[in-house]
Amino acid sequence: MAGARTAQALRAEGWTGAITLIGAERHPPYDRPPLSKAALLPPAPGGPAGPAKTTELGIDLAALGVELLLGRTVTALRPAERLVVTAPAGAPGGMGGAGDSPADGHDGPADPAGRAAPDGPPGPDITPGYDGPAGPPPGHGGPAALRYDHLVLATGADPIDLPGSAGAPGVHVLRTLDDAEGLRPVLAERREIVVVGAGWIGAEVTTAAREAGCPVTVVEAAAQPLAGALPAEVAAPMADWYEEAGARLLTGARVAAVEPGAVLLGDGTRLRADAVVVGIGARPATGWLAGSGVDLAPDGSVSADERLRTSLPDVYAAGDCASFPSARYGERLLVHHWDNAAQAPATVAAHIVRGPAATPAYDPVPYFWSEQFGRFLQYAGHRTGGERLLWRGGPAAPSGSPDEPGGSASRPGGWTVCWLRDGVLTALLAVGRPRDVAQGRRLIARGARLDPERAADPSVPLKSAAV
């Protein structure tokens, strides 16, 4: 998605030159959040039919004059010659290019921030100012080199495989449209499923599978769901959601092996499994950049600066493959979520067209959402450790008003957790309280201090707790 959004943003900025979008998948750029939700289930009455329709991005690249090169992986960057080398998808040495996060985006990096979910499109590079191949034409079936004036790296992230399970029959990951199309018949046939990882993607797949009527067992190595993404006291109550949905959740359990029709756990337990879905994280798809001169951070992400420039001239990075310095949080952030892939392209396009003086630093308030077990979760901000945790209501007792969007007679108003550092709101998680998140994002952006007593009262609008 970051690649397609960059093309769109370049045209909006007035770029009139050529734009070429390279994607490893056979599909045009698409939206990833539905991959772990609607794309897995039969269409609602009057709704879009099939994963491809469910995930349409709504960007007319042809009308924007963007050339699409699909089914091509990038294999090397030769900056001295301003060349990108591509090969047919699946060729040895190619970059997988799964693109930006699926699920909302989430289940991004391997913990501690969570486990990786779907949020963007098919992992392209974008080359504004492309003036044609320097070698054989890209469609001829072999390697091809393309010249660039400006290059945007938007190669997304690749899912982390369960050791020993890659390519095994019946083992699925969920990062691409093809992944969703492969998993959808499993749900339609109500097969027995083992989900490995109770992170964001694991919860959403479990939700869809239970809605389809599949028996589901979830295996999580940590003591509670969303370990690393959330403190134990916040995440532990979410374990009950699995049971309420009719799923079996095994925590503190490790997979020893995947066998035909079964998953073997470390304690010797053998779980029947017609299909196994692995959701244990994702890594930036940057291996192809080795030796290119592009600086990578220790987590493997492209180390971009505050305007998303890389260490090479006229080369930028956006989306799941890139990290950036945050002045707000005083550290480098790698954000594997849909909102980042949607926002970053505006900064890249502005810098290419208008230059650095007219381009503000990129320092958004991170945001993502998740739909699981009949609940709508939203998270904004970033925790650095040592913050004060403050509850607005709680999962054990109804809070707020039944009129709050996301509330119901049985689950009125939901609840919110805020994190404060020296009284300043730095992050919040809301379950069924979207107004708290809408107001909280603005409060975080301006570095607002909160009155803890008023902020803890779910009947008080969060914005009214600012001091």
VEXSEPA-769020 format. One record per residue: residue in one letter; x, y, z of N, C-alpha, C, O in turn. Coordinates in steps of 0.1 Angstrom, whole numbers, plus 2048, in hexadecimal, padded with zeros to 3 digits. Last residue first. Layout:
N
aXYZXYZXYZXYZ/...
END
This chain:
467
v7CE8C09397D08CC9427DA8D593C7DD8E0942/a7B38AA92E7C08B292C7C18BE9357B78C4938/a79B8A09317A489D93C7B28A493A7BA8A3942/s78D8A491B78A8AD9267938AA9327938B293C/k79489090A79989E9077978A791379E8B1914/l78587B91479387B9167998899147A288D91B/p76788292576E88291877D88391B78188B923/v75E86F94076387C93D76A87A92F77387192D/s75785594674C85D94275186B93E749873938/p76E84894E76A84694175E84E93C75B84F930/d78785696077985696077385495277485D94A/a7A285A95C79E84D96178E84B961789840963/a7A48759577A786C94C7A285E95079E856947/r7A088097079688296679787895A78E873955/e7B887797C7AB8749827A087597879786D977/p7CD88196C7CA87396E7BD86F9737B786596F/d7CC8999557C88979637C58899657BA884960/l7E689893D7D98959417D88959507E1892957/r7F78AB9247F78A59317E88A39357DF8AA931/a7FF8A79017F68AC90C7F88A49197FA898919/g80C8A78E98138A58F580C8AA9018118AF90A/r7FE8A88D18028B58D78098B38E480C8BD8EA/a7FA88D8CC8018958C28068A28C88118A78C4/i7EB8858E27F88808E18008898D780C88C8DA/l7D38928DB7DA8958E87E88918E77F18988EC/r7CC8858C37CF8938C37D68978D07DF8A08CF/r7C886B8CD7D386D8C37D687C8C37E28808C1/g7B286F8DF7C086C8E47CB86E8DA7D68738DE/q79C8738CE7A187E8D77AF87B8DC7B78858DC/a79C8598C279C8658BA7A18718C27A98798BD/v79B8498D97A68488D07A78558C87B285B8C6/d7828508E578E8518ED79B8528E47A48598E6/r7718488D07728578D377F8598DC7868638DA/p77182C8D07788338C677A8428C97848488C4/r7708158E376F8238E777682B8DC7818318E0/g7757F98E07677FE8DE76580D8E375A8108E6/v7917FD8F17887F28ED77A7F78EC7747FA8F6/a7AF80E8EC7A180F8EF79A8038E979D7FF8DE/l7CE8188F97C780D8F27B880E8F67B580F902/l7E68328F57DA82D8FB7D58218F27D78218E6/a8038478FD7FC83C8F67EF8388FD7ED83B908/t80A85E90B81385990180D84E8F881184C8EC/l80287A91D7FC86E91680586A90B808872902/v81488493981288692A80C87992481286F926/g81C87E95280F88495180B88794280088A93F/d83487194F83487E955827886952827892950/r82285F93883086193D83186F94282F87993A/l80784893780C85693981A85693D81F84D945/w7F08369247FE83692A80384492B80284C921/c7CF8299297D88349257E683292C7E782C937/v7B681491D7C28159267CB8209207CD821914/t79281191E79F8179187AA8169227A781792E/w7757FF91477E80491E78B80991778D80690B/g7517FD90D75F7F890C7687FF917763803921/g73580490A74080E90A74E809909757811905/p7287E79157267F59147327FD91573A7FD91F/r7207CC90B72E7D090C72E7E090B7337E5902/s7057C790A70D7BD91171B7C29137227BD91C/a6FC7DD8FB6F67DA9086FE7D19106FE7D291C/s71A7ED8EF70E7E58ED7087E38FB70E7E6905/g7338018DD72C7FB8E97207F48E571B7F48DA/g73B80C8C67418008CA73C7F98D673F7EE8D9/p73582D8D17378248C673F8188CA74A8198D0/e7228308EF7308328E97318288DD72D81C8DE/d70B82A8FB70A8328EE7188348E87188388DC/p71181F91370D81690870C81D8FB70C8168F0/s72E82F92172082F91D71D825912725823909/g74582493A74182D92F73282D92D72A82A936/s74680194174A80F94374581793774181292D/p7437E295273F7EB9487437F994B7437FD957/a7617D195D7557D89617507E19557597E794F/a7777C495376F7BD95D7627C49607597BE966/p7847D694277D7CA93C7747C394676B7BC942/g77E7F894B7867EC94B77E7E09467717E1945/g78381B94F77A81094F78380394E78F804951/r7A082394579382A94478881F94378681A938/w7BF8209577B381A9517A78239507A582B95A/l7E08269517D482B9577C88259507C8826943/l8028229587F781C9527EA8219597E9820965/r81F83695281483295C80882D95480483394A/e83C82894283083194382782C94E827821952/g85181693E85181F94A84582894B845830954/g85381791B85681192785681A93385B825931/t84982390485882190585C81A912868817913/r82E8208EF83381F8FC84281C8FC8478138F5/h81B8358D982782C8DB82B82C8E982C8368EF/g7FC83A8C780883E8CF8138348D081382A8C7/a7DF8278CA7E68338C57F18368CE7F18348DA/y7C980D8C17D58118C97DB81D8C27DD81D8B6/q7AA7FD8C47B28078BD7BD80B8C77BC80C8D3/l7937E38BE79E7E88C57A67F28BD7A77F18B1/f7747D88C077C7E18B77867E78C07837EF8C9/r7667B68C176B7C38C87747CB8BE77A7C58B5/g76179D8B97567A68BA7597B48C17517BB8C5/f77B7928B777178D8C07667978C37627988CF/q78A7AE8A978B7A18AE78179E8B877E7A68C1/e79A7C589678D7C089978E7B289D7927A9895/s7B17DF89D7AF7D189B7A07CD89F79A7D38A8/w7C67FA8937BA7F58987BA7E68967C17E088D/f7DF81389A7DA8088937CD8038997CA8088A4/y7F882D8997EA82989B7E781C8947EC81A889/p8108458A380D83889E7FF8348A27FA8378AC/v81186589A80D85D8A68098508A07FF84F899/p82D86D88581F86B88881D86489582685E89B/d84387D87884387888683487688B83087D894/y85788986184D87F86284D87A871857873874/a85B8AD85D8608A086185489686384989A867/p84E8BD83F84F8BB84D8548AD8518538A4849/t85C8CB8248578BE8288598BD8378648BC83C/a8688E181985A8E18198548D481E8488D281D/a8838DA81A87E8E682186F8E682386A8EC82C/p8868C38098868C28188818CE81F87A8CC82A/g86F8C37EC87C8C47F387B8C48028708C5807/r8598BE7DC85B8CC7E28688CE7E986C8D97EB/v85B8A37D38568AE7CA85A8BC7CF85D8C57C7/i8678947E786B8937D986789F7D186F8A37C8/h85989D7FE86789F7FD86C89E7EE8748A67EA/a83F8947F88418A37FA8508A67F88548B07F3/a8428797F783E8807EB84188F7EC8468957E2/v84987381285287080784F8787FA85887E7F4/t83187C81F83E88282284887F81784F888813/a81E86B81481D87981282A88181582D88A80E/p82685181C82885580E82686480C82D869803/a81E84E83882C85183482E85682683685F823/q80384783A80785483D815858837817863832/a80082C8347F783582E7FC84482F7FA84C826/a81281F84481381D83680A82782E80D82A823/n80782685D81482B85981682A84A81C833844/d7EE81885C7EE82785D7FC82D8597FC837853/w7F57FD85D7EF8038517F18128517F4818847/h8157F586C8077F686C8027FF86080980785B/h82F7F287A8297E987081A7E98708147E0874/v84780887F8398078818337FE87683280286B/l86280F89185F80688685080388884D7FB891/l87382C89C86782389C86681B88F868820884/r88C8378B28898338A487D8298A587D8208AD/e8848508CB88A8438C68868418B887D8478B3/g8758648D68838638D988A8568D58948538DB/y85B86A8D185D85F8DB86C85D8DD8708548E5/r85C8808C185187F8CC8558758D68538778E2/a86E87B8AE8728858B88688848C486C8878CF/s87685D8A186B8648A687086E8B187586A8BB/p88585288388785789087B85F89587686888D/f87983387387C84187387D84788187884188B/s87B81685E87981C86B87D82B86A88582F861/a86A80384487280E84987081285786581185C/c8597F083B8677ED8398707F884087C7F6840/d83F7F983D8447EF8478537EC8468587E784F/g84381C83283B81083584280683E84B80A846/a85F82681E85282982484B81C82784D812820/a87C83881387682B81886982F81F869839827/y8908447F788884680388283880788382E800/v8AB8527E78A48467EA89D8477F78A384C801/d8BA8697E28AE8677DA8A88597DC8A08547D3/p8D885A7EF8D18667E98C58617E18C68587D9/l8D684480B8DA8467FD8D28527F78C68547FB/s8CA8408238D88458238DE8478158E984C813/t8A984D81D8B28438228C18498218C285581F/r88F86282A89A8608218A38558268A5854832/l87B86A83B87A85D83588485B82A882853820/r88087F84A87888183E878875835875876829/e89087585F88387B86287A87F85686F882858/d89D85884E89E863856890869859886863855/a89E83385089A84084989C84C85389C84985F/s8AB81784D8AC8218578AA82F8508B483584B/v8977FB84789E80684189F81284A89581684F/s89A7E18608927EB85889C7F58518A77F7856/g8A87D08708A77CD86289F7D785989F7D684D/d8AD7D88898A17D088789F7CC8788957C6875/p8C37EA8878C57DC88C8B97D388A8BA7C7889/a8BD7F98668BD7F98748BF7EB87A8BE7E2872/l8D27FE8498C77F78508C87F885F8D47F8864/d8DA81482F8DC81083D8CF8098428C480E840/v8E280A80F8D780F8178D980A8258DA7FE828/g8F67FD8028FA80A8088EE81080F8F081B816/s8F27E47F88EE7EF7F08F37FD7F58F38077ED/g8F87CE8089027D37FF8FF7DF7F69077E37EE/a8D67C48098E47C280D8EE7C68038ED7C37F7/l8BC7C78008C47D38008D37D18058DA7DA806/w8AE7AF8038B47B27F68BC7BF7F58C37C17EC/g8A47B181D8B07A981B8B67AC80D8C37AA80C/t88D7BE8248987C68208A57BE81D8AF7C481B/a8717BE8318767B78258817BF81E87F7C6814/p8707BC8548717C48488777BC83C8817B583E/r85C7A08608697A78608697B08538647AC849/a84379687884779986A8547A186B8577A8875/g83077D88B83878A88983C78B87A839783872/i82176788D82B76989883477589583E77789B/g80B75588380B76388481476888F80F76C89A/v80173A86F80C74087780C74F87780C75586C/v7EA72286F7EC73086C7F67368757F5736881/v7E47028637EB70A86D7ED7188677F271A85C/a7CA6EA85F7D26F585A7D86FC8657D36FC870/d7C26D486D7C16D485E7C86DF8577CD6DE84C/a7CF6C88897CF6D48817CE6D18727D76CB86C/r7D06BD8AA7CC6BB89D7CB6C88957C76D289B/l7ED6BF8BE7E06C58BA7DD6C28AC7E56C38A3/r7FD6AE8D77FB6AE8C97ED6B48C67E36AE8CA/t8146B58F08076B68EC8066B68DD80D6BE8D6/g82F6B78F882A6AB8F281C6AA8EE8186A18E7/d8366D08FE8346C790982F6BA90582B6B190D/g8396DE8E68456DA8ED8436D08F984C6C98FC/l8216CF8CE8266D98D88326D48DF8356C88DF/l81A6CA8AD8206C48B98256CF8C282E6D78BD/v7FE6CA8998096D289F80D6CC8AC8056C98B4/a7F36B887C7F46BA88A7FF6C488D8086C7885/g7F36B08617E66B08687E76B38777DD6B087E/p8146A98618086A88597FC6A78627FA69D868/e8216C087A8216B38738156B386A80C6BC86B/v8376D788782B6D688082B6C98788346C7870/a8456D98A88456D489A8376D589482D6D489B/a8436E78BF84F6E08BD8506DC8AF85B6DB8A9/v8377068CB8366FC8C08436F58BF84D6FB8BD/r82F70C8ED83770E8E28367028D88346F78DB/a81B71E90481D7128FC8267158F082471F8EA/g81173291381D72C91882071F911826716916/t7EE72B90B7F973490E80572C914803721919/l7D67228F67E071C8FE7EC7258FF7F37288F5/l7B47258F17C172D8F27CA7268FB7C7724907/r79A71C8DC7A37178E77B071F8E67B771F8DC/a77C72E8D678972A8D27917258DE78E72A8E9/g76473A8DC76472C8D97717268D577271B8D0/a7637548E37617518D57617428D275E73F8C7/e76A7528FE75D7578FB7597538EC74E7518E9/e78574B8FB77C74190076D7458FD76573D8F9/y78F7638F17907578E978674D8EE77F7478E6/w78A7759067837778F978476A8F177A7678E9/d79C76F91A78E76A91C78676C90E77C76590C/a7B277C9137B276D9127A47689127A075E90C/m7B079691B7AC79290D7AC78490A7A677F900/p7BB7989347AC7979337A879392579D78E923/a7D779C92D7D278F9337C378E9327BE78392F/a7DD7B59237DB7AB91A7D479E9207CD797919/v7E17C593A7D77C99307D47BE9277C87BC923/e7F47B79497E77BA9507DC7BF9467D07BF949/a8097B59378027A993B7F47AD9417EA7A693E/p80A7CF91E80E7CA92B8047BE92F7F97BD92A/l80D7C68FB8067CD90680B7C791380F7BC913/a8207BA8EB8197C68E58127CE8F08117DA8F0/g8297A78FD8327B08F782C7BC8F18317C88F2/a80E7938F48197948FD82379D8F682679B8EA/l7F478D8EA7FB79A8E780679D8F18097A88F4/p7E97779047E977C8F77F078A8F67F2790900/q80176991C7F476F9197F577490A7FF775904/a81A75D91E81075A9288027609257F875C92C/a8267518FE82675A90A81A75691381274D910/a81F7418E882B73D8F182B7458FE830741908/e8007348DF8087408E281373D8EC8117378F6/v7EA7268C97F67238D17FE7308D38027368C9/v7C87208C77D272A8C57DE7278CF7DC7258DB/t7B170D8B57BA70D8C07C57178BD7CB7178B3/v79170B8A879D7128A87A57118B579F7128C0/p7796FF89177F6FD89E78D70489E795701894/c76671787E77270E87F77570C88D775715895/g75272987874E71D87E75971387F757707881/a75774387075473986575072C86B74C723863/e75D74E88875175288274D749877741747874/r77574188C76A73D89575D74288F75373B890/a78474E87878274087877773B88076F73287C/a78476988177D76587477B75787377075286F/t79176689A78476C89977D76888C77176388D/t7AA75D8917A175489A79375989978A751899/v7B37738837B076687C7A775D88479E75787F/e7B57858997AC78888E7A977B88679D779882/a7C87788A97BB77B8AE7B177D8A37A67798A4/g7DF7788987D976C89D7CB76D8A27C27658A0/i7E47938947DF78B8897D977E88E7CF77A888/w7EB79A8AF7E07A18A87DB79889D7CF79689B/g7F377B8BF7F57898BD7E978F8B57DE7898B5/a7F77608C57EA7678CA7ED7768CA7E977D8D3/g8037468B38057548B67F875B8B97EF75C8B1/v7F673189D8027338A58057428A680874989D/v7D872089B7DE72D8997EA72E8A27E972C8AE/v7CB70488C7D37098977DA7168937E0717888/i7AA6FA8827B67038807BD70488D7B8706898/e7966E586F79C6E787D7A96EE87B7B26EA874/r7806F485778A6EA85B78F6EE86978D6F986E/r76A6FE8497696FC8577746F285C7716EA864/e76B70682F7696F88327696F48407676E9844/a77172183276471D82C76170F82F75570B830/l78B71F83C78072484577372083F76A71C847/v79871682579970F83278E71283B78870A842/p79372A81278C71D81178D71481E78470D820/r7A573F81D79674081D78F73381B785730822/l7BF73A8197BA7378267AB7378267A473082E/g7C57437FF7C87358027C173180F7BE725811/e7BD75D8007B67557F77B97467FA7B073D7F8/a7D17668127C37668167BA75D80D7B1756812/d7E87638027E775C80F7D875B8137D3751818/d7E27757ED7E27677EA7E175E7F77DC7537F7/l7E478D7FC7D77897F67D777A7F37CD7737F5/t7FA7888187F678C80B7E87888077E278080E/r7FC77E83280378B82F7FE7908217FF79C81F/l7FB7658457F176E83F7F777C83E7F7784847/v8057438408077508467FC75983F7F6755836/h7FE7208457FB72D83F801738847802738853/v8016FE83E80670984680471683F809718833/g7FA6EA82C7F16EE8377F56F98407EE6FD849/p81B6DE82780D6DE8238046E282F8066DD83A/a8366F682C82F6E982F8216EA82B81A6F482D/g84270E82783F70681C8386F981F8356F1816/a85070E84784F71683A84C70C82F85470382D/s85570185F84870085984670784B83C704845/g86D70586B86A6F886685D6F685F85A6EC85A/p86271F87F86D71787B86970987786270287E/l84973387184C72A87C85772087885671A86D/d85475186185074386085273C86E85C73F875/i84977186185376886784D75A86784275886C/p84178384383D77C84F84877385485076D84C/d8517A183884E79383684B78C84385178F84D/a8477C282F84D7B98388497AB83483E7A882E/g84E7DC8178467D682184E7CD82A8597CF82D/t85A7EB8038597DC8018537D580D8527C980C/a85F8047F98528018008507F28008457EE7FC/l87581D7F187480F7F686880D7FE866813809/v8768317D687082F7E386F8207E68698197DE/l88D8457C48898377C78828377D588883C7DE/h89185A7A888E8597B788984B7B98828457B0/d89A85279089F85F79589D85F7A48A68647AB/y8A583178589C83A78C8A384878F8AF84978F/r8A481576E8AA8227738A082A77B894829779/l8A37F377389C7FF7708A380B7768A880A781/a8AC7D37658B07DF76D8A87EB7698A77EE75D/a8A17B17688A17BE7618A57C976B8A37C8777/p8A178E7638A579A76B8A47A67628A67A6756/g88578274F89278075689578D75E88C795760/g86D78874486E77B74B87B77975187C76F759/h8677A073886C79672F86E78873687177E730/g85E7B77458547AC74385A7A173B852798737/p8737CA74686F7C37528667B77508657AE758/p88A7C672A87E7CB7308797C373C87B7B773C/p8AE7C67328A27C072C8957C57328957CA73E/g8B97E573F8BC7D87398B07D37328A87DA72C/a8AE7FB7498BC7FD7448C17F073E8CC7EF738/p88D8067428967FC7468A47FF7408A6804735/g88282874A88381C74288E81374689781774E/d88383D75C88484074D88783474588E83473B/y87284877887783D77187884076286E84475C/g86785B78887185F77F878854777882856771/p8618477A385E85379C869858794875858799/t85E8287AA86A8307A586583C79D86483B790/i8588137C685381D7BC85E8267B786782A7BF/d8547F27CE85C7FD7CD8568077C484F8037BA/p8397E17E18407E67D584B7EF7D884D7F57E3/g8277CF7F08357D07F183C7D57E58457CE7E0/p8097CF7EC8127C47E88217C87E88277C27DF/p7FC7E18087FB7DA7FC8067D27F980E7CD802/g7F47DE82C7F77E68207F57DE8137EC7D5813/d7F07CE8447EB7DC8427ED7E38357E87EE834/p7EC7B18597EB7B784C7E87C684B7DE7CA851/a8037AD8767F67AB86F7F67B28617FF7B985F/a81A79E88C8187A588080A7A3879807797877/r81A7A48AD81E79A8A481B79D89581079F89A/g82C7BB8C28207B48BE8247AA8B48307A78B1/a8447C78CB8387CF8C882C7C88C48227CE8C1/p85B7B88D18517BA8DB8457C28D783C7C48DF/d85079F8B884F7A68C585C7AE8C88667AA8C3/a8567A789785679D8A18567A48AE85D7AF8AF/p8407C188B84D7BB88D84C7B08978427AE89E/g81F7BC88982A7C18818377BA8848397AE882/d8047B888E80D7AD88E8197B188681D7A987C/h7F37CE8777FA7CB8848037C08838097BD878/g7DC7E18677E87DD8697ED7DA8767EB7E287F/d7D07CF8677CD7DD8667D77E485E7D87EB854/a7DC7B68557D17B985E7CE7C785F7C87CB856/p7F97BE8457EB7BA8427E27BF84D7E07CB84F/s8137D683F80B7CE8477FD7CB8437F67D383D/d8207D881D81D7DD82A8137D583180B7CE82B/g8317BD80C82A7C980D8287CD81B82D7C7824/a83F7A78058317A580982A7B280B81D7B280C/g8587A17F68507AD7F48417AB7F88387AD7F0/g86E78F7F286078B7F28567967F084C7947E9/m8877947DB8827987E78737957E786C7987DD/g89C7797CD8927847CC88D7877DA88E7807E3/g8AC7637CD8B27707D08A877B7D08AC7867D4/p89B7527B28A57527BD8AB75F7C08AE7677B6/a87A75E7AC88775B7A789175B7B388F7627BC/g8627677B58657597B88737557B387774A7B6/a85B77E79B8587797A985B76B7AA8587637A2/p87778678586978078786777C79587077679B/a88A7A279188979578B87B79078D873795795/t89D7C17908917B97938927AB78C89A7A9783/v8B17DB79C8B07CE7958A47C67998A27C47A5/v8B37FD7988AD7F27A08AC7E67978A77E778C/l8CC8167958C580A78F8BF80279A8C58007A5/r8E082A7968D282D7988CA8227928C1825789/e8FA8237988F482378A8E682878A8E0829780/a8FD8237B390782B7AB90282D79C905837796/p8EA8127BD8E88207BD8F18287B58EE8337B0/r8DA7F77B68E87FC7B28E780B7B18E58117A7/l8CA7DE7C78CA7ED7C48D87F17C18E17EE7C9/a8B97C07C08C57C77C38C27D67C08BA7DA7B7/t8A07B47BC8AB7AC7C18B77B37C58C07AE7CC/v87D7B67BE88A7BE7BD8957B57C38937B07CE/t8677A27AA86D7A57B787A7AE7B48807AD7A9/r8487A47998577A679885C7A97A68567B17AE/g82D7A479783479779684379979484979078F/l8297C37848257B978E82C7AC78C8317A9781/l82D7E377F8357D777C8327CC7878397CD791/l81A7FD77481B7F277E8237E77788217E276D/e81D82077181F81376A82180877582A80A77E/v80483877580F83077B81082377480781C771/g7F084B76F7FC84976680784276C813845769/l7DA84C77E7E58557827F18537797FB85A77C/a7CA8397717C78487707D28517747D385C76F/a7D882377B7D882676D7D583476A7DB83B762/l7D28237967DF8267927E08297837E983177F/d7BA82D7A97BB82A79B7C982D7967CB838791/i7B481E7C87BD8287C17BE8237B27C28187AF/g7A680C7D77A08187D37A98237CD7A582E7CD/l7AD7F37E07B47FE7E77AD80C7E37AD8157EB/e79B7D57E979E7E07DF7A37ED7E679D7F17F0/t7957BF7F87A17C67FB7A57D27F17B07D77F1/t77E7B37EE77E7B87FC78A7C17FF7897CA807/k7867AA7D577D7B57D677D7BC7E477C7C87E5/a7987957DE79D7A07D57947AC7D57987B87D6/p7887847EE79378C7F37977977EB79A7A27F0/g7647857E77727807E577C78A7EA77A7967EC/a74E7A07E07507917E075F78D7DE7657927D4/p7417BA7F574B7B57EB74D7A67EC74E7A17F7/g71E7B77FE72C7BB8007357B67F57307AE7ED/g7057AD7FD7077B97F67157BE7F87197C97F2/p70A79B81A70079E8107037AC80A7037B6811/a72E79581D72179982371779C81871B79F80D/p74077981073C78781072F789817726781816/p75176282674876581C74377381C742779826/l77376C83176576783475C76982776077181F/l78B77882E78B76983177D76383277B757833/a78779282A78C78A81E78B77C82178C774818/a78079D84377579A83977A79282E77278A828/k79D79685178F79885578679484A783788848/s7B67968487B378E8547A578F8597A278A864/l7B37A78327B879A8307B679183C7B378583A/p7AB7C28377A17B78367A67A983479E7A0835/p7C57D08387BD7CD8447B27C28427B07BA84B/r7D07D581D7D37C88257CA7C68317C87BA835/d7C77DE7FC7C67E180B7C87D48137C27CA810/y7DE7DC7E17D17DA7E77D27DD7F67DD7DF7FB/p7ED7DE7C07ED7E27CE7DF7E17D47D57E57CE/p7E67C27AB7E87D07AD7E87D37BC7E27CB7C4/h7F57A17AE7EA7AA7B07EE7B97B07F97BC7B5/r80C7937AE8057947A17F979D7A27F37A0798/e8277A17C281B7997C081579C7B28187A57AB/a83C7B37C183F7A57C083279C7BD8337927B8/g83B7D17AE8367C97B88397BA7B68387B57AB/i8437F27A78487E47A58427DC7B18447E07BC/l83980D7958378067A183A7F879F8347F1797/t84582B78884481D78684381679484B81979D/i83E84A77983E84278683C83478383383077C/a84A86776984685976884785377784F85777E/g83F88877484887E76E84287076E83886E774/t83189A78282C89777583488C76E831888762/w8258A17A282F89A79A82A89678D82088F78C/g8138AD7B38158B37A68208AC79E8258B2794/e80A8A07C98148AB7CB8178B27BE81E8BC7BE/a7FA88D7BE7F38987C67FD8A37C87F88AF7C8/r80E87C7B48058837AB7FE88F7B27FD8997AC/l8198747CD82187B7C48188837BA81B88E7B7/a8038667D88088727DF81087B7D58108877D5/q8028507C77F68597C87FB8667CE7F68717C9/a81A8447CD8178487BF80C8537BF80C85D7B9/t81783F7E88218487E481E84D7D68208597D3/r80282C7E78008397ED80A8437EA80784F7E8/a8118177DC80681D7D580282B7DA7FF8347D3/g8248137F18288167E381D81D7DB81F8277D5/a81480C80781C81880882181C7FA8228287F7/m8087F480080080080080980D8008058177FA/
END
